[in-house]
Amino acid sequence: MSGKWECLSCGHIYHPELGAPEDGIPPGTPFADLPEGWTCPECGTHKGNFAPLKDN
């Protein structure tokens, strides 16, 4: 597994190595360590609507 997670609503990919600086999430933050209230930056869905992205 790559450590990346995909939003099942819009397809946004969360990259742990990049973090989410626009949300105050620093690079290197694993998905599991995102705050419970974190939402997809593209569609606003909750983090429970993400699935691990498998390596191809």
C-alpha distance matrix in Angstrom:
0.0 3.8 5.7 7.7 9.7 12.3 15.8 17.0 20.5 20.5 17.1 16.9 13.6 13.3 12.2 12.3 13.8 16.5 17.1 19.8 23.0 25.1 24.3 24.8 21.2 20.9 18.3 15.7 15.7 12.6 12.6 14.0 16.8 18.0 21.5 22.1 24.3 21.9 21.9 20.4 22.4 23.0 24.1 24.6 22.7 21.6 18.1 18.1 17.9 14.3 11.3 7.5 6.8 4.8 5.4 9.0
3.8 0.0 3.8 5.3 8.4 11.1 14.8 16.7 19.8 19.2 15.7 14.9 11.2 10.7 8.9 9.3 10.4 13.0 14.1 16.8 19.9 22.1 21.7 22.2 18.6 18.0 15.1 12.9 13.4 10.9 11.3 13.5 15.7 16.6 20.2 21.4 23.2 20.4 20.4 18.6 20.1 20.9 22.5 23.0 21.7 20.8 17.4 18.2 17.8 14.0 11.8 8.1 6.6 6.1 5.6 9.3
5.7 3.8 0.0 3.8 6.6 10.1 13.4 15.7 18.7 18.4 15.3 13.9 10.3 8.7 7.3 6.7 8.9 11.4 11.5 14.3 17.5 19.7 18.8 19.1 15.5 15.2 12.8 10.4 10.1 7.3 7.6 9.8 11.9 12.9 16.6 17.8 19.7 17.1 17.5 16.2 17.9 19.2 20.7 20.7 19.3 18.0 14.5 15.5 15.7 12.0 10.3 7.0 7.1 8.2 9.0 12.7
7.7 5.3 3.8 0.0 3.8 6.8 10.2 12.8 15.5 14.8 11.7 10.2 6.6 5.6 5.0 6.4 8.8 10.2 10.4 12.4 15.9 17.6 17.0 18.0 14.6 14.9 12.6 11.3 10.8 8.6 7.7 10.8 12.8 12.6 16.2 17.2 18.5 15.5 15.2 13.3 14.9 15.8 17.3 17.8 16.6 16.0 12.7 14.1 13.6 9.8 8.7 6.1 5.4 7.9 9.0 12.1
9.7 8.4 6.6 3.8 0.0 3.8 6.8 9.3 12.1 12.0 9.3 8.3 5.6 5.1 7.0 8.6 11.7 12.2 11.5 12.6 16.3 17.3 16.3 17.9 14.8 16.0 14.5 13.6 12.1 9.7 7.2 10.1 12.6 11.6 14.7 15.0 16.2 13.3 12.5 10.7 13.0 13.7 14.6 14.9 13.3 12.6 9.6 10.7 9.8 6.0 5.4 4.4 5.0 8.6 10.9 13.7
12.3 11.1 10.1 6.8 3.8 0.0 3.8 6.1 8.8 8.4 5.7 5.6 4.5 6.3 9.1 11.6 14.4 14.2 13.6 13.8 17.5 17.7 17.0 19.3 16.7 18.3 17.0 16.7 15.2 13.2 10.5 13.2 15.6 14.0 16.5 16.4 16.8 14.0 12.1 9.6 11.9 11.5 12.1 13.1 11.5 11.9 9.7 10.7 8.5 5.2 5.4 6.3 5.9 9.7 12.1 14.0
15.8 14.8 13.4 10.2 6.8 3.8 0.0 3.8 5.4 5.8 4.8 5.2 6.4 8.0 11.5 13.8 16.8 16.0 14.7 14.0 17.6 17.0 16.1 18.9 16.9 19.2 18.6 18.7 16.7 15.1 11.8 14.2 16.3 14.0 15.8 15.1 14.9 12.3 9.7 7.1 9.9 9.2 8.8 9.8 8.0 9.0 7.9 9.0 6.1 4.4 6.6 9.1 9.5 13.2 15.8 17.5
17.0 16.7 15.7 12.8 9.3 6.1 3.8 0.0 3.8 5.9 5.8 8.1 9.6 11.6 14.9 17.2 20.2 19.6 18.5 17.8 21.4 20.6 19.6 22.5 20.5 22.9 22.3 22.2 20.1 18.1 14.7 16.6 19.1 17.0 18.5 17.1 17.0 15.0 12.2 10.1 13.0 11.7 10.3 11.6 9.0 10.3 9.9 9.5 5.8 5.6 6.9 10.1 10.5 13.7 16.7 17.9
20.5 19.8 18.7 15.5 12.1 8.8 5.4 3.8 0.0 3.8 6.2 8.2 11.0 13.1 16.6 19.1 22.0 20.7 19.5 18.0 21.3 19.9 19.1 22.3 21.0 23.7 23.4 23.9 21.8 20.3 16.8 18.8 20.8 18.2 19.2 17.7 16.8 14.9 11.5 9.2 11.7 9.6 7.5 9.3 7.3 9.9 10.7 10.9 7.2 8.2 10.4 13.6 13.9 17.2 19.9 20.9
20.5 19.2 18.4 14.8 12.0 8.4 5.8 5.9 3.8 0.0 3.8 5.7 9.1 11.8 15.1 18.1 20.5 18.9 18.1 16.5 19.6 18.1 18.0 21.3 20.2 22.5 22.0 22.9 21.3 20.2 17.1 19.7 21.4 18.7 20.0 19.3 18.1 15.5 12.1 8.8 10.2 7.4 6.5 9.5 8.9 11.8 12.4 13.4 10.0 9.9 11.9 14.3 13.8 17.1 19.2 20.0
17.1 15.7 15.3 11.7 9.3 5.7 4.8 5.8 6.2 3.8 0.0 3.8 6.3 9.6 12.5 15.7 17.9 16.7 16.5 15.6 18.9 18.2 18.2 21.2 19.4 21.2 20.2 20.7 19.5 18.2 15.4 18.3 20.3 18.0 20.0 19.6 19.1 16.1 13.2 9.8 11.2 9.1 9.4 12.0 11.1 13.2 12.6 13.7 10.5 9.0 10.0 11.7 10.5 13.6 15.5 16.3
16.9 14.9 13.9 10.2 8.3 5.6 5.2 8.1 8.2 5.7 3.8 0.0 3.8 6.6 9.6 12.8 14.9 13.3 12.9 11.9 15.1 14.5 14.7 17.5 15.8 17.6 16.7 17.6 16.5 15.7 13.3 16.5 17.9 15.4 17.5 17.8 17.0 13.7 11.1 7.4 8.1 6.8 8.4 10.6 10.5 12.3 11.4 13.5 11.0 9.0 10.7 11.8 10.9 14.3 15.8 17.2
13.6 11.2 10.3 6.6 5.6 4.5 6.4 9.6 11.0 9.1 6.3 3.8 0.0 3.8 6.2 9.6 11.6 10.6 10.7 10.8 14.2 14.6 14.7 16.9 14.5 15.7 14.1 14.6 13.8 12.8 10.8 14.3 15.8 13.9 16.7 17.5 17.4 14.0 12.2 9.1 10.0 9.8 11.8 13.2 12.8 13.6 11.6 13.7 11.9 8.8 9.6 9.5 8.2 11.6 12.8 14.7
13.3 10.7 8.7 5.6 5.1 6.3 8.0 11.6 13.1 11.8 9.6 6.6 3.8 0.0 3.8 6.3 9.0 8.1 7.3 7.9 11.5 12.5 12.1 13.8 11.0 12.2 10.9 11.2 10.1 9.3 7.6 11.3 12.3 10.5 13.5 14.8 15.1 11.6 10.8 8.5 9.4 10.7 12.7 13.1 12.8 12.7 10.2 12.8 12.0 8.9 10.0 9.5 9.3 12.6 13.9 16.4
12.2 8.9 7.3 5.0 7.0 9.1 11.5 14.9 16.6 15.1 12.5 9.6 6.2 3.8 0.0 3.8 5.5 5.4 6.1 8.2 11.3 13.3 13.4 14.2 11.0 11.0 8.6 8.6 8.7 8.4 8.3 12.1 12.7 11.7 15.2 17.1 17.8 14.2 14.1 12.1 12.4 13.8 16.3 16.7 16.6 16.3 13.5 16.0 15.5 12.1 12.4 10.7 10.0 12.5 12.8 15.5
12.3 9.3 6.7 6.4 8.6 11.6 13.8 17.2 19.1 18.1 15.7 12.8 9.6 6.3 3.8 0.0 3.8 5.4 5.0 8.3 11.0 13.7 13.1 13.0 9.4 8.8 6.4 5.2 5.2 5.1 6.5 9.8 9.8 9.7 13.4 15.8 17.0 13.8 14.7 13.6 14.1 16.3 18.5 18.2 18.0 16.8 13.7 16.2 16.6 13.3 13.6 11.6 11.8 13.9 14.3 17.6
13.8 10.4 8.9 8.8 11.7 14.4 16.8 20.2 22.0 20.5 17.9 14.9 11.6 9.0 5.5 3.8 0.0 3.8 5.8 9.4 11.1 14.3 14.5 13.9 10.6 8.7 5.1 4.5 6.9 8.0 10.2 13.2 12.8 12.9 16.4 19.2 20.1 16.9 17.7 16.4 16.2 18.3 21.0 20.9 21.2 20.3 17.3 19.9 20.2 16.9 16.9 14.6 14.1 15.8 15.2 18.2
16.5 13.0 11.4 10.2 12.2 14.2 16.0 19.6 20.7 18.9 16.7 13.3 10.6 8.1 5.4 5.4 3.8 0.0 3.8 6.5 7.9 10.8 11.8 11.5 8.8 7.4 4.5 6.5 8.0 9.9 11.2 14.6 13.7 12.8 15.9 18.7 19.0 15.5 16.0 14.4 13.5 15.6 18.6 18.7 19.6 19.2 16.7 19.8 19.8 16.8 17.6 15.9 15.3 17.6 17.3 19.9
17.1 14.1 11.5 10.4 11.5 13.6 14.7 18.5 19.5 18.1 16.5 12.9 10.7 7.3 6.1 5.0 5.8 3.8 0.0 3.8 6.1 8.9 8.8 8.5 5.3 5.1 4.0 6.1 5.7 8.0 8.8 11.9 10.6 9.3 12.2 15.1 15.4 12.0 13.0 12.2 11.5 14.3 17.0 16.3 17.1 16.3 13.9 17.2 17.6 15.0 16.4 15.3 15.5 18.2 18.7 21.6
19.8 16.8 14.3 12.4 12.6 13.8 14.0 17.8 18.0 16.5 15.6 11.9 10.8 7.9 8.2 8.3 9.4 6.5 3.8 0.0 3.8 5.5 5.5 6.4 4.7 6.4 7.1 9.7 8.6 10.8 10.4 13.5 12.1 9.6 11.6 14.3 13.6 10.1 10.6 9.8 8.4 11.5 14.3 13.5 15.0 14.6 13.0 16.6 16.8 14.8 17.0 16.7 17.0 20.2 20.9 23.6
23.0 19.9 17.5 15.9 16.3 17.5 17.6 21.4 21.3 19.6 18.9 15.1 14.2 11.5 11.3 11.0 11.1 7.9 6.1 3.8 0.0 3.8 5.2 4.8 5.1 5.8 7.5 10.9 10.5 13.4 13.7 16.4 14.4 12.1 13.5 16.6 15.5 12.4 13.2 12.8 10.6 13.7 16.7 15.8 17.8 17.5 16.3 20.0 20.4 18.6 20.8 20.4 20.7 23.7 24.1 26.7
25.1 22.1 19.7 17.6 17.3 17.7 17.0 20.6 19.9 18.1 18.2 14.5 14.6 12.5 13.3 13.7 14.3 10.8 8.9 5.5 3.8 0.0 3.8 5.7 7.4 9.3 11.1 14.4 13.4 16.0 15.4 18.1 16.2 13.3 14.0 16.5 14.6 11.6 11.7 11.3 8.4 11.4 14.3 13.4 16.0 16.3 15.9 19.7 19.7 18.5 21.2 21.5 21.8 25.1 25.9 28.2
24.3 21.7 18.8 17.0 16.3 17.0 16.1 19.6 19.1 18.0 18.2 14.7 14.7 12.1 13.4 13.1 14.5 11.8 8.8 5.5 5.2 3.8 0.0 3.8 5.5 8.7 11.3 13.8 11.9 14.2 13.3 15.5 13.4 10.2 10.4 12.9 11.0 8.2 9.2 9.9 8.1 11.8 13.8 12.0 14.2 13.7 13.3 17.0 17.7 16.8 19.7 20.2 21.1 24.5 25.8 28.4
24.8 22.2 19.1 18.0 17.9 19.3 18.9 22.5 22.3 21.3 21.2 17.5 16.9 13.8 14.2 13.0 13.9 11.5 8.5 6.4 4.8 5.7 3.8 0.0 3.8 6.2 9.6 12.2 10.6 13.6 13.7 15.5 12.7 10.3 10.5 13.8 12.6 10.3 12.3 13.2 11.7 15.4 17.5 15.6 17.5 16.4 15.5 19.1 20.3 19.1 21.6 21.6 22.6 25.8 26.7 29.6
21.2 18.6 15.5 14.6 14.8 16.7 16.9 20.5 21.0 20.2 19.4 15.8 14.5 11.0 11.0 9.4 10.6 8.8 5.3 4.7 5.1 7.4 5.5 3.8 0.0 3.8 6.7 8.7 6.9 9.8 10.2 12.2 9.6 7.6 9.1 12.5 12.3 9.6 11.7 12.4 11.6 15.2 17.3 15.7 16.8 15.4 13.7 17.2 18.4 16.7 18.8 18.4 19.4 22.4 23.4 26.4
20.9 18.0 15.2 14.9 16.0 18.3 19.2 22.9 23.7 22.5 21.2 17.6 15.7 12.2 11.0 8.8 8.7 7.4 5.1 6.4 5.8 9.3 8.7 6.2 3.8 0.0 3.8 6.4 6.1 9.8 11.5 13.5 10.9 10.0 12.1 15.7 15.9 13.2 15.3 15.5 14.5 17.8 20.4 19.1 20.2 18.9 16.7 20.1 21.2 19.0 20.5 19.5 20.1 22.7 23.0 26.1
18.3 15.1 12.8 12.6 14.5 17.0 18.6 22.3 23.4 22.0 20.2 16.7 14.1 10.9 8.6 6.4 5.1 4.5 4.0 7.1 7.5 11.1 11.3 9.6 6.7 3.8 0.0 3.8 5.6 8.8 11.0 13.6 11.7 11.4 14.3 17.7 18.2 15.2 16.7 16.2 15.4 18.2 21.0 20.3 21.1 20.0 17.4 20.5 21.3 18.6 19.5 17.9 18.0 20.2 20.1 23.1
15.7 12.9 10.4 11.3 13.6 16.7 18.7 22.2 23.9 22.9 20.7 17.6 14.6 11.2 8.6 5.2 4.5 6.5 6.1 9.7 10.9 14.4 13.8 12.2 8.7 6.4 3.8 0.0 3.8 6.3 9.4 11.5 10.0 10.9 14.2 17.3 18.6 15.9 17.7 17.3 17.3 20.1 22.5 21.7 21.8 20.3 17.2 19.9 20.9 18.0 18.3 16.2 16.6 18.3 18.3 21.6
15.7 13.4 10.1 10.8 12.1 15.2 16.7 20.1 21.8 21.3 19.5 16.5 13.8 10.1 8.7 5.2 6.9 8.0 5.7 8.6 10.5 13.4 11.9 10.6 6.9 6.1 5.6 3.8 0.0 3.8 6.5 8.2 6.3 7.1 10.4 13.5 15.1 12.6 14.7 15.0 15.5 18.5 20.4 19.1 19.0 17.1 14.0 16.6 18.1 15.5 16.2 14.7 15.9 18.1 18.8 22.3
12.6 10.9 7.3 8.6 9.7 13.2 15.1 18.1 20.3 20.2 18.2 15.7 12.8 9.3 8.4 5.1 8.0 9.9 8.0 10.8 13.4 16.0 14.2 13.6 9.8 9.8 8.8 6.3 3.8 0.0 3.8 5.4 5.4 7.0 10.7 12.9 15.1 12.8 14.6 14.7 16.1 18.7 20.2 19.0 18.2 16.0 12.5 14.4 16.0 13.1 13.3 11.4 13.1 15.1 16.2 19.9
12.6 11.3 7.6 7.7 7.2 10.5 11.8 14.7 16.8 17.1 15.4 13.3 10.8 7.6 8.3 6.5 10.2 11.2 8.8 10.4 13.7 15.4 13.3 13.7 10.2 11.5 11.0 9.4 6.5 3.8 0.0 3.8 5.4 5.4 9.0 10.4 12.5 10.1 11.6 11.8 13.8 16.2 17.1 15.9 14.7 12.4 8.8 10.7 12.2 9.5 10.1 9.1 11.4 14.0 15.9 19.4
14.0 13.5 9.8 10.8 10.1 13.2 14.2 16.6 18.8 19.7 18.3 16.5 14.3 11.3 12.1 9.8 13.2 14.6 11.9 13.5 16.4 18.1 15.5 15.5 12.2 13.5 13.6 11.5 8.2 5.4 3.8 0.0 3.8 5.6 8.3 9.2 12.2 11.0 13.1 14.1 16.5 19.1 19.5 17.7 16.1 13.1 9.6 10.5 13.0 11.0 11.4 10.7 13.6 15.9 18.1 21.7
16.8 15.7 11.9 12.8 12.6 15.6 16.3 19.1 20.8 21.4 20.3 17.9 15.8 12.3 12.7 9.8 12.8 13.7 10.6 12.1 14.4 16.2 13.4 12.7 9.6 10.9 11.7 10.0 6.3 5.4 5.4 3.8 0.0 3.8 6.3 8.6 11.3 10.2 13.1 14.6 16.3 19.4 20.2 18.1 17.1 14.1 11.0 12.8 15.4 13.7 14.7 14.0 16.6 18.9 20.8 24.4
18.0 16.6 12.9 12.6 11.6 14.0 14.0 17.0 18.2 18.7 18.0 15.4 13.9 10.5 11.7 9.7 12.9 12.8 9.3 9.6 12.1 13.3 10.2 10.3 7.6 10.0 11.4 10.9 7.1 7.0 5.4 5.6 3.8 0.0 3.8 6.4 8.2 6.5 9.4 11.1 12.8 16.0 16.7 14.4 13.8 11.1 8.4 11.0 13.3 11.9 13.9 13.9 16.3 19.2 21.2 24.6
21.5 20.2 16.6 16.2 14.7 16.5 15.8 18.5 19.2 20.0 20.0 17.5 16.7 13.5 15.2 13.4 16.4 15.9 12.2 11.6 13.5 14.0 10.4 10.5 9.1 12.1 14.3 14.2 10.4 10.7 9.0 8.3 6.3 3.8 0.0 3.8 5.4 5.3 9.0 11.8 13.5 16.8 17.0 14.1 13.6 10.5 8.9 11.3 14.0 13.7 16.1 16.8 19.4 22.5 24.7 28.1
22.1 21.4 17.8 17.2 15.0 16.4 15.1 17.1 17.7 19.3 19.6 17.8 17.5 14.8 17.1 15.8 19.2 18.7 15.1 14.3 16.6 16.5 12.9 13.8 12.5 15.7 17.7 17.3 13.5 12.9 10.4 9.2 8.6 6.4 3.8 0.0 3.8 5.6 8.5 11.8 14.2 17.0 16.4 13.2 11.9 8.4 7.3 8.8 12.0 12.5 15.1 16.6 19.5 22.7 25.4 28.5
24.3 23.2 19.7 18.5 16.2 16.8 14.9 17.0 16.8 18.1 19.1 17.0 17.4 15.1 17.8 17.0 20.1 19.0 15.4 13.6 15.5 14.6 11.0 12.6 12.3 15.9 18.2 18.6 15.1 15.1 12.5 12.2 11.3 8.2 5.4 3.8 0.0 3.8 6.4 10.1 12.0 14.9 14.1 10.6 10.1 7.2 7.7 9.9 12.3 13.3 16.5 18.3 20.9 24.3 27.0 29.9
21.9 20.4 17.1 15.5 13.3 14.0 12.3 15.0 14.9 15.5 16.1 13.7 14.0 11.6 14.2 13.8 16.9 15.5 12.0 10.1 12.4 11.6 8.2 10.3 9.6 13.2 15.2 15.9 12.6 12.8 10.1 11.0 10.2 6.5 5.3 5.6 3.8 0.0 3.8 7.0 8.7 11.9 11.8 8.8 8.8 6.5 6.2 9.6 11.1 11.3 14.6 16.1 18.3 21.8 24.1 27.0
21.9 20.4 17.5 15.2 12.5 12.1 9.7 12.2 11.5 12.1 13.2 11.1 12.2 10.8 14.1 14.7 17.7 16.0 13.0 10.6 13.2 11.7 9.2 12.3 11.7 15.3 16.7 17.7 14.7 14.6 11.6 13.1 13.1 9.4 9.0 8.5 6.4 3.8 0.0 3.8 6.2 8.6 8.1 5.1 5.4 4.6 5.5 8.9 9.2 9.8 13.4 15.5 17.2 21.0 23.4 25.8
20.4 18.6 16.2 13.3 10.7 9.6 7.1 10.1 9.2 8.8 9.8 7.4 9.1 8.5 12.1 13.6 16.4 14.4 12.2 9.8 12.8 11.3 9.9 13.2 12.4 15.5 16.2 17.3 15.0 14.7 11.8 14.1 14.6 11.1 11.8 11.8 10.1 7.0 3.8 0.0 3.8 5.4 5.6 4.6 5.3 6.5 6.8 10.0 8.9 8.7 12.2 14.2 15.1 18.9 21.1 23.2
22.4 20.1 17.9 14.9 13.0 11.9 9.9 13.0 11.7 10.2 11.2 8.1 10.0 9.4 12.4 14.1 16.2 13.5 11.5 8.4 10.6 8.4 8.1 11.7 11.6 14.5 15.4 17.3 15.5 16.1 13.8 16.5 16.3 12.8 13.5 14.2 12.0 8.7 6.2 3.8 0.0 3.8 6.1 5.8 8.4 9.9 10.4 13.8 12.7 12.2 15.4 16.9 17.3 21.0 22.7 24.6
23.0 20.9 19.2 15.8 13.7 11.5 9.2 11.7 9.6 7.4 9.1 6.8 9.8 10.7 13.8 16.3 18.3 15.6 14.3 11.5 13.7 11.4 11.8 15.4 15.2 17.8 18.2 20.1 18.5 18.7 16.2 19.1 19.4 16.0 16.8 17.0 14.9 11.9 8.6 5.4 3.8 0.0 3.8 6.1 8.4 11.1 12.1 14.8 12.8 12.5 15.6 17.4 17.3 20.9 22.5 24.0
24.1 22.5 20.7 17.3 14.6 12.1 8.8 10.3 7.5 6.5 9.4 8.4 11.8 12.7 16.3 18.5 21.0 18.6 17.0 14.3 16.7 14.3 13.8 17.5 17.3 20.4 21.0 22.5 20.4 20.2 17.1 19.5 20.2 16.7 17.0 16.4 14.1 11.8 8.1 5.6 6.1 3.8 0.0 3.8 5.7 9.2 11.1 13.2 11.0 11.8 15.1 17.7 18.0 21.7 23.8 25.2
24.6 23.0 20.7 17.8 14.9 13.1 9.8 11.6 9.3 9.5 12.0 10.6 13.2 13.1 16.7 18.2 20.9 18.7 16.3 13.5 15.8 13.4 12.0 15.6 15.7 19.1 20.3 21.7 19.1 19.0 15.9 17.7 18.1 14.4 14.1 13.2 10.6 8.8 5.1 4.6 5.8 6.1 3.8 0.0 3.8 6.5 9.0 11.5 10.2 11.5 15.2 17.9 18.9 22.7 25.1 27.0
22.7 21.7 19.3 16.6 13.3 11.5 8.0 9.0 7.3 8.9 11.1 10.5 12.8 12.8 16.6 18.0 21.2 19.6 17.1 15.0 17.8 16.0 14.2 17.5 16.8 20.2 21.1 21.8 19.0 18.2 14.7 16.1 17.1 13.8 13.6 11.9 10.1 8.8 5.4 5.3 8.4 8.4 5.7 3.8 0.0 3.8 6.6 8.2 6.6 8.8 12.5 15.5 17.0 20.7 23.5 25.4
21.6 20.8 18.0 16.0 12.6 11.9 9.0 10.3 9.9 11.8 13.2 12.3 13.6 12.7 16.3 16.8 20.3 19.2 16.3 14.6 17.5 16.3 13.7 16.4 15.4 18.9 20.0 20.3 17.1 16.0 12.4 13.1 14.1 11.1 10.5 8.4 7.2 6.5 4.6 6.5 9.9 11.1 9.2 6.5 3.8 0.0 3.8 5.4 5.8 8.0 11.6 14.5 16.7 20.3 23.3 25.7
18.1 17.4 14.5 12.7 9.6 9.7 7.9 9.9 10.7 12.4 12.6 11.4 11.6 10.2 13.5 13.7 17.3 16.7 13.9 13.0 16.3 15.9 13.3 15.5 13.7 16.7 17.4 17.2 14.0 12.5 8.8 9.6 11.0 8.4 8.9 7.3 7.7 6.2 5.5 6.8 10.4 12.1 11.1 9.0 6.6 3.8 0.0 3.8 5.3 5.6 9.0 11.3 13.9 17.3 20.3 22.9
18.1 18.2 15.5 14.1 10.7 10.7 9.0 9.5 10.9 13.4 13.7 13.5 13.7 12.8 16.0 16.2 19.9 19.8 17.2 16.6 20.0 19.7 17.0 19.1 17.2 20.1 20.5 19.9 16.6 14.4 10.7 10.5 12.8 11.0 11.3 8.8 9.9 9.6 8.9 10.0 13.8 14.8 13.2 11.5 8.2 5.4 3.8 0.0 3.8 5.5 8.1 11.0 14.0 17.1 20.5 23.0
17.9 17.8 15.7 13.6 9.8 8.5 6.1 5.8 7.2 10.0 10.5 11.0 11.9 12.0 15.5 16.6 20.2 19.8 17.6 16.8 20.4 19.7 17.7 20.3 18.4 21.2 21.3 20.9 18.1 16.0 12.2 13.0 15.4 13.3 14.0 12.0 12.3 11.1 9.2 8.9 12.7 12.8 11.0 10.2 6.6 5.8 5.3 3.8 0.0 3.8 6.8 10.4 12.6 15.9 19.2 21.3
14.3 14.0 12.0 9.8 6.0 5.2 4.4 5.6 8.2 9.9 9.0 9.0 8.8 8.9 12.1 13.3 16.9 16.8 15.0 14.8 18.6 18.5 16.8 19.1 16.7 19.0 18.6 18.0 15.5 13.1 9.5 11.0 13.7 11.9 13.7 12.5 13.3 11.3 9.8 8.7 12.2 12.5 11.8 11.5 8.8 8.0 5.6 5.5 3.8 0.0 3.8 6.9 9.0 12.5 15.7 18.0
11.3 11.8 10.3 8.7 5.4 5.4 6.6 6.9 10.4 11.9 10.0 10.7 9.6 10.0 12.4 13.6 16.9 17.6 16.4 17.0 20.8 21.2 19.7 21.6 18.8 20.5 19.5 18.3 16.2 13.3 10.1 11.4 14.7 13.9 16.1 15.1 16.5 14.6 13.4 12.2 15.4 15.6 15.1 15.2 12.5 11.6 9.0 8.1 6.8 3.8 0.0 3.8 6.3 9.2 12.7 15.1
7.5 8.1 7.0 6.1 4.4 6.3 9.1 10.1 13.6 14.3 11.7 11.8 9.5 9.5 10.7 11.6 14.6 15.9 15.3 16.7 20.4 21.5 20.2 21.6 18.4 19.5 17.9 16.2 14.7 11.4 9.1 10.7 14.0 13.9 16.8 16.6 18.3 16.1 15.5 14.2 16.9 17.4 17.7 17.9 15.5 14.5 11.3 11.0 10.4 6.9 3.8 0.0 3.8 6.3 9.6 12.5
6.8 6.6 7.1 5.4 5.0 5.9 9.5 10.5 13.9 13.8 10.5 10.9 8.2 9.3 10.0 11.8 14.1 15.3 15.5 17.0 20.7 21.8 21.1 22.6 19.4 20.1 18.0 16.6 15.9 13.1 11.4 13.6 16.6 16.3 19.4 19.5 20.9 18.3 17.2 15.1 17.3 17.3 18.0 18.9 17.0 16.7 13.9 14.0 12.6 9.0 6.3 3.8 0.0 3.8 6.6 9.2
4.8 6.1 8.2 7.9 8.6 9.7 13.2 13.7 17.2 17.1 13.6 14.3 11.6 12.6 12.5 13.9 15.8 17.6 18.2 20.2 23.7 25.1 24.5 25.8 22.4 22.7 20.2 18.3 18.1 15.1 14.0 15.9 18.9 19.2 22.5 22.7 24.3 21.8 21.0 18.9 21.0 20.9 21.7 22.7 20.7 20.3 17.3 17.1 15.9 12.5 9.2 6.3 3.8 0.0 3.8 6.4
5.4 5.6 9.0 9.0 10.9 12.1 15.8 16.7 19.9 19.2 15.5 15.8 12.8 13.9 12.8 14.3 15.2 17.3 18.7 20.9 24.1 25.9 25.8 26.7 23.4 23.0 20.1 18.3 18.8 16.2 15.9 18.1 20.8 21.2 24.7 25.4 27.0 24.1 23.4 21.1 22.7 22.5 23.8 25.1 23.5 23.3 20.3 20.5 19.2 15.7 12.7 9.6 6.6 3.8 0.0 3.8
9.0 9.3 12.7 12.1 13.7 14.0 17.5 17.9 20.9 20.0 16.3 17.2 14.7 16.4 15.5 17.6 18.2 19.9 21.6 23.6 26.7 28.2 28.4 29.6 26.4 26.1 23.1 21.6 22.3 19.9 19.4 21.7 24.4 24.6 28.1 28.5 29.9 27.0 25.8 23.2 24.6 24.0 25.2 27.0 25.4 25.7 22.9 23.0 21.3 18.0 15.1 12.5 9.2 6.4 3.8 0.0
